Amino acid sequence: MAIALQDGGLVWQKVKQALVGANPGSQNAFRVLREYLATQGGNPQLQIVPYSAELITTAAGYSPDVDACTIYGVYGKGRRTTGTTSSFFQLFAQADNTASTSLIIFGTRFKATGQQFASVFPTGLACETELTIAADTTVAGDTESSAADACDGFVLIGA
């Protein structure tokens, strides 16, 4: 399915709302990305793809049904309140998370209580096929983490 893009102004309002309560460093990363895309990046149309820990820990990960796209940013805030079990957040360039490491576009490990991340890609990361968001027990694994070990957040995409 083709991605449904919107005017950047509308999407940035959604990003701002999604970052309420986020670390100021995470908020600042997206503020600087917004400024860059508006002034030097051609002000592209965008889409925010929210996800929850429950969605990304389902069998085969969460595929929001967006075909080839460009990833401009990704944010996640861990749910963990206790424990130290690792969970690997990953974006895959395919329709599920049954992949090898060669199909991972982005990944990071969650292990600490209160952990969050914000990564921005001013020129974008290409996702040439379907996008899948997953939280697994190993890098490039297809065994899903528990929701308590995973994160909630969003992926910011364009054409």
C-alpha positions as CSV (number, residue, x, y, z in Angstrom):
1,M,0.0,0.0,0.0
2,A,1.2,3.5,-0.7
3,I,2.0,5.7,2.2
4,A,-0.5,8.5,3.1
5,L,1.5,11.7,3.4
6,Q,0.3,14.9,5.0
7,D,1.5,18.5,5.0
8,G,4.6,18.8,7.2
9,G,3.0,21.4,9.5
10,L,0.2,19.0,10.5
11,V,2.7,16.1,11.1
12,W,5.0,18.3,13.2
13,Q,2.0,19.1,15.5
14,K,1.5,15.3,16.0
15,V,5.3,14.9,16.6
16,K,5.2,17.6,19.2
17,Q,2.3,16.0,20.9
18,A,3.9,12.5,20.8
19,L,7.0,14.0,22.5
20,V,5.2,15.5,25.5
21,G,7.0,14.1,28.5
22,A,10.0,13.1,26.5
23,N,13.6,14.0,27.5
24,P,14.5,17.5,26.4
25,G,17.3,16.0,24.3
26,S,14.9,13.9,22.4
27,Q,12.5,16.9,21.9
28,N,15.4,19.0,20.7
29,A,16.6,16.4,18.1
30,F,13.2,16.5,16.4
31,R,13.0,20.3,16.6
32,V,16.3,20.6,14.8
33,L,15.2,18.0,12.2
34,R,12.0,20.0,11.6
35,E,14.0,23.2,11.1
36,Y,16.5,21.5,8.7
37,L,13.7,19.9,6.6
38,A,11.8,23.2,6.4
39,T,14.8,25.3,5.4
40,Q,17.2,23.0,3.5
41,G,15.4,19.7,3.1
42,G,12.7,20.7,0.7
43,N,9.9,20.7,3.3
44,P,8.7,17.2,2.4
45,Q,5.3,15.8,3.1
46,L,5.5,13.4,6.0
47,Q,3.6,10.7,8.0
48,I,4.0,9.9,11.7
49,V,3.6,6.1,12.4
50,P,2.9,5.6,16.1
51,Y,3.5,2.2,17.7
52,S,3.0,0.7,21.1
53,A,4.9,-2.0,22.9
54,E,2.0,-4.4,22.4
55,L,2.1,-3.9,18.6
56,I,5.8,-4.4,18.1
57,T,5.9,-7.5,20.3
58,T,3.3,-9.4,18.3
59,A,4.3,-12.4,16.1
60,A,6.4,-11.1,13.2
61,G,6.5,-7.5,14.5
62,Y,4.3,-4.6,13.5
63,S,4.0,-3.8,9.8
64,P,2.0,-0.5,9.4
65,D,1.4,-1.3,5.7
66,V,3.6,1.4,4.2
67,D,5.6,0.4,1.2
68,A,8.9,2.0,0.2
69,C,9.5,5.1,2.2
70,T,12.2,7.3,3.7
71,I,12.7,7.3,7.4
72,Y,13.5,10.7,8.9
73,G,13.3,9.9,12.6
74,V,12.4,7.4,15.2
75,Y,11.6,7.7,18.9
76,G,11.0,5.2,21.6
77,K,10.4,5.4,25.4
78,G,10.8,2.2,27.3
79,R,8.1,0.8,29.5
80,R,10.4,-1.0,31.9
81,T,9.9,-0.2,35.6
82,T,12.0,-3.0,37.0
83,G,14.3,-5.8,35.7
84,T,17.2,-6.0,33.3
85,T,16.0,-8.2,30.5
86,S,17.4,-6.9,27.1
87,S,15.0,-6.0,24.4
88,F,16.2,-5.1,20.9
89,F,14.1,-2.4,19.1
90,Q,14.6,-2.8,15.3
91,L,13.3,-1.4,12.0
92,F,13.3,-3.9,9.2
93,A,13.0,-3.3,5.4
94,Q,10.6,-6.2,4.9
95,A,7.1,-7.3,5.8
96,D,8.0,-9.0,9.0
97,N,10.9,-9.5,11.5
98,T,12.0,-12.9,10.3
99,A,15.1,-11.4,8.8
100,S,18.8,-11.5,8.8
101,T,20.9,-8.6,10.0
102,S,21.2,-7.3,6.4
103,L,17.6,-6.2,6.5
104,I,17.8,-4.1,9.7
105,I,17.6,-0.4,8.9
106,F,18.0,0.8,12.5
107,G,18.3,-0.9,15.9
108,T,19.0,-0.2,19.5
109,R,19.0,-2.2,22.8
110,F,16.8,-1.5,25.8
111,K,17.9,-2.7,29.2
112,A,17.7,0.1,31.7
113,T,14.7,1.5,33.5
114,G,13.4,4.7,32.0
115,Q,15.5,4.4,28.8
116,Q,14.4,6.3,25.7
117,F,16.0,7.1,22.4
118,A,15.6,9.7,19.6
119,S,17.4,9.2,16.3
120,V,17.0,11.6,13.3
121,F,18.2,11.1,9.8
122,P,18.2,14.5,8.0
123,T,18.7,13.1,4.5
124,G,16.6,10.0,5.4
125,L,17.2,6.3,5.6
126,A,15.8,4.4,2.6
127,C,13.3,1.6,3.3
128,E,13.0,0.0,-0.2
129,T,10.2,-2.4,0.8
130,E,7.6,-2.8,3.5
131,L,8.5,-1.3,6.9
132,T,8.3,-3.5,10.0
133,I,8.8,-2.4,13.6
134,A,9.7,-5.0,16.2
135,A,11.1,-5.6,19.7
136,D,12.9,-8.9,19.9
137,T,15.0,-10.8,22.4
138,T,18.0,-10.9,20.2
139,V,19.5,-8.8,17.3
140,A,17.8,-9.8,14.1
141,G,15.7,-12.3,16.0
142,D,12.1,-13.3,15.5
143,T,11.3,-14.1,19.1
144,E,9.4,-11.1,20.4
145,S,10.2,-9.4,23.7
146,S,7.5,-9.0,26.3
147,A,5.7,-5.6,26.1
148,A,7.0,-4.8,29.6
149,D,10.6,-4.8,28.2
150,A,9.7,-2.9,24.9
151,C,8.9,0.7,24.1
152,D,6.2,3.0,22.8
153,G,7.0,5.7,20.2
154,F,6.8,6.6,16.6
155,V,8.6,6.6,13.3
156,L,8.6,9.7,11.1
157,I,8.5,8.8,7.3
158,G,8.2,10.5,4.0
159,A,8.2,9.4,0.3
